[in-house]
């Protein structure tokens, strides 16, 4: 279900001039109240499960309630509709009062100091429309099927995108801008069956193509991927591929995601901690929210840190050591992860992955 609503009128709103903090807060309250009623259960209470479900489907003006729903999930508490709406109004009033100019009115310029969700609310109350956060910047490259899930971090995508573009002026950065979201472009959220999480793109020129562990046709197969192919042959008898291009896996439902989506040439991990992590965290949260079983292949200690946040009542975790030459013999070679992943999918009534390339 998708929650959408007609324009909400608050007094003379939509307005084209500045507004007082109380007027702004009342507008936020009136905008969010219909969403809260839709999200709540029959008892009029919004619990964590209600909020999580809504966060995967909010669209249009309903996105104005996203911050409040995320805060409810983080708090692990339930709220009545009245208390939920009152809390959002109080926050809007406090922030608007702090951001207002000397005339104690919130102008368009003052609104630039508001948090992202309240900036959207300000724009909506002035114009009656929620701006398209995917219209400009790097966020414009996010595939449409993922936009709803990534709406809360669309501005963050453009922040890290600005950093990446600045870095491109002085350094070679991989993959190309157009391939930044290649993993999402090739595997829609609806189609995800398996997640294979890597760290960051290959820093060698010509290698990175926006898919974890994958390289373009004609590029020598990296050591880690060569070890993956060797285990695939040992496990399922599939011949070792001469190409390291994993696009076929991606098109069959394998989300080949890195935690950082860009890297500077010859400088591994150079874009870690630069703003990608909240984005990829949201991608994983969206997958975790799916009702159908997904198998998470966690290779190495870095990826395995995510295990605690995965809903194992619905999904399956397959943990192994990283397939790099330094750790492949610890808990990867000979452990048959591919047959284990397919068995988990079949047990849930899903079609197994065809791992042939």
C-alpha angles and dihedrals in degrees: 000000000000120000113220130157142189119253114293116226118211111185105302094349139162085068133181100206135063120293136209117254092248091052090049092048092049089050091052090049093051092046095050100040096078090049092050091052091052093048096047123092123244090278091063092247127123110215129183093267091052091050094047092051092049093049091063094054109031113132139167116357090351089078087077087078094053098097092051093048092049090050090051091052091049092050092049089218132120123232134194115243090251093051092044093052092043091053092052091048092050092050091048091050094049094047094043092049091052092047098045122109128246090280088061091241127120109236128186089260092050090050088065087074093057123102114266096261093050091046087058090049091050091051091048094050091050099044108017090239135098108226119239103253090193095058098093144026126016089324088071088072094059107113113249093241090062100040097092091053093046098042093104090057099037091107090047088053089056091046093054089039090059089051091050094048090050090050091050089063091066104023142032108257126194140252105025116260091255092056097047092105097030091126090058093042093056097040117043120208090247092054100048112125101152132025119205109188122204131176110239138329122284108275094210113104112259096015107089117082103162096268123101113252091359128118131186123267112279094028115116111258109256119238096252093051091046088057090049090053091048091053091046089057092046092047105040103009092245112155116249110263119234089211126066093205107123098183090117090060091049092052090052094057105278109133104210100196133170122204089229114038099202138038138186117250113274091355110102114204091012093133097042112115091020096108107286097104097074088051097050089042088059091049090054092045089054091052091045089055092059115113094215117081116267124187116222113205104201111193115190135353095290093058093039091063086076093062094091092059096050117100101236091183086074106018139047128233121208110189125193139156116267112278093231116124090255096059108015093105095050099074110332113064110078096007097110099223094166096059089044091054093047092048090054091051094048091048088057093050094255127132112258121242118265099224095187117119 
